Amino acid sequence: MRKTLQATTTTRVVDIVCGQMFCLKSVAGSRVEVVFGEVWLTEEGDSRDHFPRAGDEISLGSQRQILIESLGPIASLLISEPVAAPVPRQWLALPDALTPTAATRSLQLAPAVGAA
């Protein structure tokens, strides 16, 4: 039986000052939202440069290096990344190997006391 995962998202705030570069490696479903200021953003494997401003959001590719630099005195970003989390155990059925039939077959019972 295949165990499924549910996705949760972590979000962090990053402030970048003028002249500072911020680097991150993206995962599938990552997003960068500019909350304040304007930034230059470039993504590995993408020949385009992006210049998002406050209120803009960019979806990132998977497993890519991202460079971000503030174009003003300061920029504030919200970086959201999905994180796979196991589904709680009680939501999952038992794997086939643990079903009562399989478990019974694997038991070797000792003879009862007083049995001939």
Backbone bond lengths (Angstrom), bond angles and torsions (degrees), N, CA, C in turn:
res aa  C-N    CA-C-N  psi(-1)  N-CA   C-N-CA  omega(-1)  CA-C   N-CA-C  phi
1 M - - - 1.448 - - 1.524 108.49 -
2 R 1.292 116.34 138.23 1.454 121.74 -179.39 1.521 110.20 -92.12
3 K 1.301 117.14 126.92 1.457 120.47 177.62 1.524 108.42 -83.64
4 T 1.313 116.59 133.08 1.455 120.22 -179.80 1.520 109.61 -94.40
5 L 1.319 115.56 157.19 1.447 121.93 178.51 1.514 108.87 -115.62
6 Q 1.301 115.80 147.42 1.454 119.62 173.64 1.525 106.89 -108.64
7 A 1.299 116.72 144.56 1.459 120.11 -177.38 1.521 110.09 -93.95
8 T 1.310 115.51 135.57 1.448 121.41 169.85 1.521 105.77 -119.72
9 T 1.300 116.53 162.63 1.460 119.97 -177.40 1.514 109.98 -119.62
10 T 1.317 115.43 134.36 1.458 120.21 171.45 1.522 107.50 -104.03
11 T 1.304 115.71 139.60 1.467 121.17 179.38 1.516 107.90 -127.70
12 R 1.312 115.13 133.59 1.460 119.74 177.32 1.514 109.71 -130.54
13 V 1.319 115.60 152.57 1.460 122.53 177.86 1.520 107.74 -99.07
14 V 1.319 115.82 132.32 1.461 121.12 178.18 1.520 108.25 -127.53
15 D 1.327 116.21 126.15 1.465 121.95 174.48 1.514 108.19 -104.81
16 I 1.326 116.03 130.83 1.469 121.40 -179.84 1.532 107.83 -121.33
17 V 1.317 116.35 127.81 1.463 119.95 177.85 1.525 109.73 -94.68
18 C 1.308 115.76 162.16 1.462 121.93 -178.39 1.530 110.82 -53.25
19 G 1.322 116.35 132.08 1.452 121.73 178.81 1.524 114.30 87.20
20 Q 1.314 117.76 -8.02 1.462 121.36 -179.76 1.530 109.41 -94.74
21 M 1.331 116.56 137.55 1.470 122.08 175.56 1.516 108.50 -103.90
22 F 1.324 115.61 139.80 1.458 121.17 175.96 1.518 106.86 -117.24
23 C 1.327 116.61 130.47 1.464 121.84 -177.12 1.521 108.62 -121.35
24 L 1.328 116.50 138.29 1.452 120.49 173.87 1.515 109.49 -147.92
25 K 1.321 115.81 157.78 1.466 121.44 175.12 1.515 106.54 -106.06
26 S 1.311 116.65 121.01 1.460 120.69 -174.58 1.520 111.93 -82.33
27 V 1.317 114.69 157.56 1.462 122.59 171.55 1.522 106.48 -120.97
28 A 1.326 117.12 160.44 1.463 120.89 -178.86 1.524 109.59 -54.15
29 G 1.312 116.46 129.67 1.461 121.48 178.48 1.519 114.33 92.07
30 S 1.327 118.11 2.16 1.472 120.75 178.90 1.523 109.96 -69.97
31 R 1.346 114.46 148.25 1.461 120.48 178.45 1.526 109.84 -138.89
32 V 1.323 115.97 146.37 1.457 122.21 173.45 1.521 107.16 -121.34
33 E 1.333 115.56 124.30 1.466 120.78 175.87 1.523 107.99 -115.48
34 V 1.321 116.16 130.00 1.465 120.39 177.11 1.530 106.94 -86.92
35 V 1.320 116.05 119.60 1.461 121.45 -178.66 1.524 110.01 -92.73
36 F 1.330 116.60 -37.19 1.454 121.59 -178.51 1.516 108.97 -144.88
37 G 1.324 116.50 137.20 1.459 120.80 175.88 1.514 113.14 89.25
38 E 1.329 114.57 -161.55 1.464 122.75 179.65 1.519 107.56 -140.85
39 V 1.330 116.78 143.36 1.457 120.72 -178.31 1.523 111.22 -131.59
40 W 1.316 113.97 162.38 1.460 122.31 167.83 1.512 105.33 -104.64
41 L 1.331 117.17 128.90 1.457 121.95 -178.78 1.519 108.35 -129.88
42 T 1.321 116.24 129.69 1.450 120.51 175.16 1.523 108.33 -129.13
43 E 1.318 114.99 144.07 1.456 121.81 -174.43 1.522 109.14 -122.39
44 E 1.331 116.49 130.74 1.456 122.20 178.50 1.535 109.56 -53.19
45 G 1.323 116.71 132.54 1.463 121.29 178.41 1.521 114.13 85.60
46 D 1.325 117.91 -2.76 1.469 122.37 178.67 1.526 107.07 -117.06
47 S 1.312 117.36 118.68 1.470 120.20 -176.39 1.532 112.58 -74.91
48 R 1.321 117.22 -9.97 1.467 120.05 -179.06 1.525 111.15 -88.52
49 D 1.315 116.17 144.81 1.461 122.24 169.92 1.525 106.95 -97.60
50 H 1.324 116.23 148.38 1.462 121.20 179.64 1.520 108.55 -118.55
51 F 1.332 116.09 145.87 1.462 122.07 -178.81 1.536 109.28 -130.56
52 P 1.325 117.44 64.42 1.461 119.69 -178.80 1.529 112.34 -71.54
53 R 1.341 114.54 147.60 1.466 122.50 178.14 1.521 109.51 -115.78
54 A 1.322 115.38 176.08 1.467 120.72 178.77 1.530 109.60 -49.83
55 G 1.336 115.70 128.66 1.459 122.49 -179.67 1.516 113.69 96.58
56 D 1.332 117.53 -15.03 1.472 120.61 179.05 1.530 110.03 -86.16
57 E 1.336 115.24 149.22 1.460 121.81 177.87 1.519 108.86 -132.89
58 I 1.323 116.10 139.88 1.469 121.24 179.43 1.520 108.80 -124.17
59 S 1.332 116.14 130.83 1.468 121.61 173.08 1.519 107.49 -87.48
60 L 1.324 116.09 135.00 1.463 121.22 -175.16 1.524 111.34 -102.36
61 G 1.325 115.58 153.59 1.459 121.68 174.72 1.518 110.51 -74.28
62 S 1.305 115.92 169.51 1.461 121.45 -177.10 1.523 111.75 -87.44
63 Q 1.324 115.26 140.24 1.466 123.02 174.75 1.524 113.14 54.63
64 R 1.320 116.09 46.79 1.463 120.68 178.62 1.521 110.38 -124.15
65 Q 1.314 115.31 148.70 1.461 120.70 173.77 1.530 107.86 -79.42
66 I 1.319 116.45 135.18 1.463 122.71 179.94 1.523 107.83 -121.65
67 L 1.326 116.78 132.48 1.466 121.98 174.16 1.524 107.97 -115.18
68 I 1.338 115.50 133.66 1.462 121.01 -179.71 1.522 107.88 -132.38
69 E 1.340 115.80 135.18 1.463 120.97 177.64 1.521 108.55 -134.85
70 S 1.329 116.57 139.62 1.460 121.30 177.45 1.521 109.55 -73.18
71 L 1.337 116.55 139.32 1.466 120.64 177.35 1.523 111.67 -99.94
72 G 1.315 116.55 1.84 1.467 121.61 177.70 1.514 108.62 -131.91
73 P 1.338 116.77 -166.84 1.462 119.83 -179.56 1.530 113.08 -59.95
74 I 1.346 116.81 -35.49 1.464 121.09 179.71 1.524 109.20 -157.05
75 A 1.315 115.84 150.85 1.466 121.86 174.17 1.526 107.45 -137.51
76 S 1.323 115.69 141.65 1.468 121.33 176.53 1.515 109.03 -115.50
77 L 1.335 115.42 133.23 1.462 121.70 -177.12 1.520 110.23 -123.97
78 L 1.326 115.81 150.07 1.460 122.56 166.24 1.517 105.68 -109.66
79 I 1.315 116.81 121.32 1.461 121.07 179.25 1.524 107.45 -111.14
80 S 1.326 115.90 117.22 1.463 122.01 -179.26 1.514 109.00 -109.73
81 E 1.341 115.17 129.81 1.466 120.77 -179.81 1.527 108.97 -134.00
82 P 1.333 116.81 130.59 1.470 118.50 176.57 1.520 110.61 -71.75
83 V 1.316 115.26 144.28 1.459 121.87 177.57 1.518 106.98 -129.40
84 A 1.325 117.03 124.48 1.463 120.51 179.32 1.517 108.93 -75.07
85 A 1.314 115.47 132.00 1.466 120.96 177.78 1.516 108.86 -126.72
86 P 1.325 117.82 140.09 1.456 119.35 179.67 1.528 111.22 -63.11
87 V 1.304 115.64 143.50 1.451 120.92 174.86 1.525 107.49 -69.12
88 P 1.335 118.26 139.39 1.468 119.13 179.33 1.529 111.96 -52.77
89 R 1.331 115.53 141.55 1.467 122.22 -174.28 1.519 113.35 -53.32
90 Q 1.322 117.21 -39.72 1.459 119.63 -176.77 1.529 112.18 -66.16
91 W 1.311 118.70 -14.19 1.463 121.48 178.40 1.523 111.85 -86.33
92 L 1.310 117.82 -11.31 1.457 121.39 -175.69 1.526 111.13 -101.02
93 A 1.321 116.19 143.83 1.462 120.40 173.00 1.527 108.03 -78.61
94 L 1.311 116.73 159.17 1.458 120.30 177.28 1.523 110.16 -67.61
95 P 1.322 118.61 141.74 1.465 120.14 174.77 1.529 109.50 -63.38
96 D 1.312 116.60 155.98 1.471 121.74 -178.50 1.527 112.04 -52.00
97 A 1.317 118.45 -36.97 1.463 121.58 -177.19 1.527 112.24 -64.60
98 L 1.334 117.30 -18.32 1.460 120.08 -177.70 1.524 113.30 -107.93
99 T 1.298 118.80 10.20 1.462 120.48 178.35 1.520 108.80 -68.88
100 P 1.330 118.74 154.93 1.465 120.53 -178.01 1.527 113.04 -55.77
101 T 1.317 119.25 -38.48 1.462 121.07 -178.64 1.521 110.51 -63.50
102 A 1.312 117.44 -47.53 1.465 120.94 -179.55 1.527 110.36 -65.30
103 A 1.321 116.92 -39.20 1.462 120.14 -179.32 1.527 110.55 -66.32
104 T 1.324 117.36 -39.33 1.468 121.16 179.97 1.518 110.72 -64.60
105 R 1.329 117.17 -41.46 1.460 120.74 179.79 1.512 111.76 -62.70
106 S 1.317 117.95 -31.90 1.456 120.17 -175.78 1.526 112.77 -84.14
107 L 1.354 118.26 -10.66 1.457 120.19 -179.72 1.524 110.73 -81.01
108 Q 1.290 117.16 140.50 1.474 121.69 172.93 1.518 106.02 -115.73
109 L 1.307 115.95 106.99 1.451 121.22 -175.54 1.525 110.56 -83.15
110 A 1.311 115.63 141.74 1.476 121.68 175.83 1.534 107.85 -80.54
111 P 1.314 118.75 149.43 1.459 119.98 177.86 1.534 110.67 -61.76
112 A 1.295 116.45 147.38 1.468 121.47 180.00 1.508 109.53 -66.54
113 V 1.312 117.36 149.33 1.470 122.74 179.66 1.521 108.37 -64.23
114 G 1.305 116.94 132.13 1.460 122.40 179.90 1.526 113.26 85.21
115 A 1.341 117.14 0.95 1.472 119.20 178.46 1.511 109.35 -77.13
116 A 1.293 116.70 146.35 1.467 120.82 -177.30 1.494 112.78 -85.54
